[in-house]
Amino acid sequence: FKASGVIHMVAVSGMHMSVLSGFVFLLLRKLRAPKAAVSCVSSLFAIGFMMLTGFSPSVVRAGIMCIILYMSYWFWRGADSFNSLCIAGTVLVLWNPFFSLDLRFLLSFFATLGVVVMPRYLERTFFARRDGDTLLKRSFKSAGRAFTMTICATFPILPIIAVIFGGLSIISPVANLVIGPVCSILMPVGLLA
């Protein structure tokens, strides 16, 4: 896992928090639960998951961002990912200033920053809508967007990975592209089991 750059798939991370609490959120919405119930239960699930993981910095960062999203749903407000990330980062560093040197926090924060900021620019450049899009072209665009998100998450953390681990995995973006969707399906299924 380490050599292929997918170790984060098996380590408890913010991705797990986002997928599992997002599953609870979507399930409650599908069941047409009241907005207050959807927001509160999803937030409580996120807090419970944070407690279960011992308040790992990457999980707390994702948890704070998820709670902001759930509360914005309740109060009919749009949640801005960049602001949510900045709030989460500020709360964590105020809670424990040493998190600014914690590898888990740095990787989680900068990978999320890449996913929040970079796709806007890449979308305009590479995936502008053109007339005559066929199903095949749209399929390639979907695959391209998934690859782009992997690159956006990977690019900002490359310097950290190179310094800490002494090298970079060239296969990592492709491995993440293949394993990421599988893990996103298996986590909620495991929760139901």
C-alpha angles and dihedrals in degrees: 000000000000095000093050093047097242100107089116089067091068098034117082104259146155089273090064090050092050096047097045099042089041088054090053090047094050093043092054091047091051089052087054094238115172115274092246091054093046092050097043097044092045091048092048089050089052092049091047091051090050090052092047091055094047093251094292108194094239092049093046090049090053092042094055091048091049093048090051089051093048093048091048088054090053094049096041094246129132116245115223111214095209093052091044090052092049092049091049092048092048093048092049095048092045089049092050119002090197089069086079085072096038113114093214091053094045095049093045095045098046095041089052091046089055092050091048099045111026104053093066091064097039092049091057092047104042108016106043111149113255130188116260097035108170128200089260092052091048090050091053089048091052091050089045092052092051090050090046091054090052090050091046091054094043103043099066093048097048094095091050092048093046093052099041100039098030097237148026133254112232092194093053099096092050093044091050090049091055100038099038098071092043092054091046089058097041096051097062090040089053090049090054092048 
